[in-house]
Amino acid sequence: MILEIDHKSDIPLYIQVEKIFREMVKLTKYNSGQLLPSEEDLAKRLGVSRNTVRQAFSKLVFEGLIVRKKGVGTRVVDKIVRTKLDKWLSFSQEMNSKGIPFRNYDISVDWVKASDELAGIFSIAPGKAVIKLERLRGMDKGPIVFFISYFHPRIGLTGKEDFSHHLYDLLENEYSTVVTLSKEEIKAIKADKLLSEKLNLKIGDPVLYRKRFVYDPGNRIVEYNLCFYRADSFTYTIEIEGSV
């Protein structure tokens, strides 16, 4: 990559440096954990002051793109999935919209008897058979989320479907079931033995837990979904506008 600054340009030097840094953090070698060049080295190569380099670095640190550790250096932050609470997207839609490649580590489907809690959610008789879908998903570096989904029996799922692709496309295309509303509850929990094994965590590590109720246009529940995210790989963002 060519590091070059136009000292005759009307564009402030720190903005030009910031633009170069944004291109640098996209490079594969830095995304794999290699440290970025030092402030002193970059200042010499670009022909600018260390303060200019530091100002550009600080902007990227603020945005969560890089992290600086005293005595160690500066490196690119591992990719974190950030989502806004004002728009509901499935995991695959979220990842695709951000251009982040993901993979399925494990998918299992089983028929289970509805517990009293699940029967109440679905308004069905306790003990009635329902589909339980478990999916462990993530990026190349490892799993970041464990999903447990239960589906209302009226949908007609058999358990033989291909759940490796977009779930809601499958429901719409194969079962004429459209989902339009998601009601969610979010809280922080500690990883138990199961979650520590699934998400490569230590027991007691923080986990972002989301409970999701998915409905069709007739306000009938379609899916009851439990999601467990690695806290270091997923962030919810809330935007609140004040009244004028």
N, C-alpha and C positions, 0 to 999 in steps of 0.2 A: 504493500500500500504506500502511495506517495504522500508524504507529509509536507504540505506546502501552504504558505500563508501569503496573501496578496497585501503587502504593506501599503500599497497605493490606493487600495479600495476604501470606499466610504463606510463599508461594513466594519463595525468595531472588531478589534482583534480577538477579544474573548468570545465573540459570537462565531467567528471563523474557526477558532480553536475548538469550541463546543461542537460545531458541525463535524469536524474531523474526528473528535472523540466518539460521537454517535456512530460514525461509520466503523471505527475501530472495535467497538464493543459487539458489533455484528459478526466479526471475523471468527471463524471456527476455533482457531487456536486460543483465543481469549475466552470463548464460551466453554472451553474444556478445562478451565481452571488456571491457565497460565497468567502470571501477573502482568499488568500493564506496565509500560515503561515508567520510570520515576519522573517526578516533576522536573527535576534538574535536567534529565536527559531530554525530555520533551521540549523544555524551554530552549535548550541549545539547538535541537534539530529544527525547531520552528522559528527561531530567531525572535523570541518574545521573552518577557520577564516571567519568573516563577509565579508571581502574583496573578498574571493573566492565566497561566495554566491552572493555578489553584482555583481561580474564579470559575473556570469552565468545569473543572472536576466537581466543584461544590454543587453545581446545578444538577449534574448527573447523580450525585450522591443523594440529593434531595428527592429526586424522582425515583430512587430505588433501583437504578440501573447498575451502579457500581458500589462497592464498599471499600473503605480504607481502614487498615489496621496499622497502628503505630509499630514500627519495627519489623513489619512484614511487607507491606506494600498495598497496591490497589488492584482489585480484581473485579470481574463481572459477576454480578449477583446471579445465582441460579434462577431460572425462569420460575415465576410465581403466577398462578392463574388468578386474575382479578376479575370480579364480576360485580355489576351494579344491581342493587335491589329493586330498581324501578323497571327492570325488564327481565322476563323469565326466559331462560334458554336451557336446553338440555346440556349435559356435559359435552357430548360430541359437537353440538352446535357452537358451544362456547369455545371449544378448542379450535374448531375449523375457522371460526370468525377471527381468531387471533393468529391463525397460521401456525399453530403449535401442533406438531405431529404427536399422536397418542397411540396407545396400543392396549389391547385386552390381555391381561395376564392370566385371568381365570374367569370362566363363566360356568355356572352350575344352575340347573333347573330341577325343581322337585315339587311334588304335590304334598301339601301339609294340611292338617286340620286347623280350621280357624279357631284361635284362642278367643276367650270372652272379649278381650280388647279389640281384636281384629273384627270379630263378629259385630261389635257395636259400631265400628267405623264403617263397615260395609252394609250394615243393616241386614245381616244374614244370620242364620241359625249357628250357634256355636258348634264346632265340630265339622262344619261343611268344608269340603275339599276346595282349596284355592292354590293357585300357582305361586310358588316362591322362587324368585330369580335373584341370584347373587352374582355380582360382577366386580372384579378387581381390575381397576384401570389406572393408567398412568402414562409416563413418558419413558424414553429410553433409559433414563437414569434410575427408574424404578417406579413401583406403584405409588400413587398419591391419593387415591380415593377408593373406598369400598362401599358398594351399593347393595342394599337389600330391598327388593321390591315385592309387593303383593298386589295381585290384580283381582278385580271383581269378577266373579264367575260368569256374569252375564256376557262378558266380552267374547268368551268362547275359545280362549287360548288352550292349546293341547299340551304344551311343553316341548313340542318337537320343532318349534320355530327357530329360525336363525337369529339369535339375539346379539350377534357380534356387530351388527350395524345399528343405525339410528332407530331407537325403540319406537318413537312416536310415528315415524314413517311406516313402520311395520303395522302398528295398530290401525292407522288410517287406511293404508293400502290393502291390507289383508282382512281387516275386521270392521272396516267402515266406522272406526271409533276415532273421533277427533277430540283432541284435548285443547282447552282454551284458557284454563285457569289453574293457577298453583297457589296454594296457601302454605306458608312455611313457618317453621319455628326453628330458631338457631340458638345454640349455646355452646359453651366450651366444656369439654369433659376430659378425663384422663384415660389414656389407653389401658385397656385390660389385656389379658393374655391373648385373646383372639385378635384384637386390633394390633397388638404389638407384632404378632406373627404375620398378619396380612400386610401391614404397612411398613414393616421393617423398623419398628420403633422399640423403645424400652418401655416396660410397664410403668405407667405414671406420666409418660410424655403427653404434652397437650394435643388434643384432637378437636377439630371443629365439627360439631355434630349438627346435622340439619334434618329435620323431620318435614316431609313434603306430602301434601294431599293434592292430588291432581284430579280435575273435574272436566266433564264434557260440556257442550253448550247448554245442555238441559240441567246443569248444576248437579249432575249425578257423579259420584266418585268413581274414578277409573283405576287409580293406582294409589297405594300407600307406600311411600318410599323413605327409607332410612339411609342417610349418607354420612360417611365418616371420612373426613379429609385430614391429611397431614397438615398441621398448623403452619409448617414452614413452607408450604407449597400452594396455599390458597388464601385469598383475601376477599372479603366482601366490602364493597364501597357504597356508602350511603350519601346521596346528595340531597340536601334540604334547602329549599328556598324560603326566605323570610317574606312576610307580607309587607307591602309598602304602605 
